[in-house]
Amino acid sequence: MSISKSETKLVGQWFFENGSLKKDATTIRVESLVETYLQLVTKSRLGWDTLFIDPYDGRYWELTFPFSQMQGGGPPCLTSISLEEVERKYSF
């Protein structure tokens, strides 16, 4: 599993089906990328955001949970960020 060069943001969604909360395909993909493909670099100072690097192309990816009104921040979001953004937000 990899991320194509044209992809810059993967936003997961949750939905209800038959009374149960379900993950969409993007949420499942983000979780798989984080668990098996992307390499962990560091977490933000507050611990909510996590920085990863793509071992294939060297791009930085930030895992966030932008739906603060939902349990646990809601579904995940992976966003490609620049080295300048990495240096500004993360100290390592």
Buried (B, 14 or more C-beta within 10 A) or exposed (E): EEBEEEEEEBBBEBEEEEEEEEBBEBBEBBBEBBEEBBEEBBBBEEEEBBBBBBEEEEBBBBBBBEBEEEEEBBBBBBBBBEEEBBEEBBEE
